[in-house]
Amino acid sequence: MLTAGFLLLSGIKSSTFPAFYFPMENIESFVNVHPLHDMSLQAFTLCFWAKAQHAGSQTVLSYSTQERDNELAMTVGTDVGLWIGGHFLSFPLYHKAQGWLHYCMAWASQSGMTNFWLNGAAGKAKSIQKGYVSQAGGTLVLGKARDTLLGTFSNGFTGWMTHVNLWSQVLSPADVRALALYSKLLVWGN
């Protein structure tokens, strides 16, 4: 499991809220992540809280290998996008709020089914890459998409991101709702 961010109780001021901040004026800002286990995934659930500063497509998480830039990537914006093994899938985003949003994406290789939740509410399930296993030995980054051929980063996220969790299994819908509901007890700031 990858975890970034901290759990807080209510009463903490927003200025002390622990979150990664990706400033618009610094397009080179990103976080390199060193997972505890290899990224050869047959299933996963990725959940995080984000407060984006603009509406364009922005990369939240990117995992690339020497063979493939988009081994695993998730974007937010006017829709929520998921790349698995170089294949893309998008979920329309009808929520127009500018505040903190809780995102969860789950995928299982065996069925190829992908589920997306926003603030604990499930969207329509879709299918992608049935039978695929993500390749180990890549680079995991928060806040940017990585081009391994050129060694550059692009499509940056601007705003705040916290409680980033990546599990190597599909969480139940009840667990995803509990994550979103429990986190509503936290103070998110403005």
BELWO-V372547 format. One record per run of one state. SS is the DSSP state (H for helix, E for strand, - for the rest). FROM is the first residue (numbers start at 1). TO is the last residue. Records with the same first field share a line. If there is no record, write none. Layout:
SS=FROM-TO + FROM-TO
This chain:
-=1-1 + 5-13 + 17-19 + 23-30 + 34-42 + 53-57 + 65-71 + 77-78 + 85-86 + 93-100 + 109-112 + 119-120 + 123-125 + 128-138 + 143-144 + 148-151 + 155-158 + 168-172 + 184-190
E=2-4 + 20-22 + 31-33 + 43-52 + 58-64 + 72-76 + 79-84 + 87-92 + 101-108 + 113-118 + 121-122 + 126-127 + 139-142 + 145-147 + 152-154 + 159-167
H=14-16 + 173-183
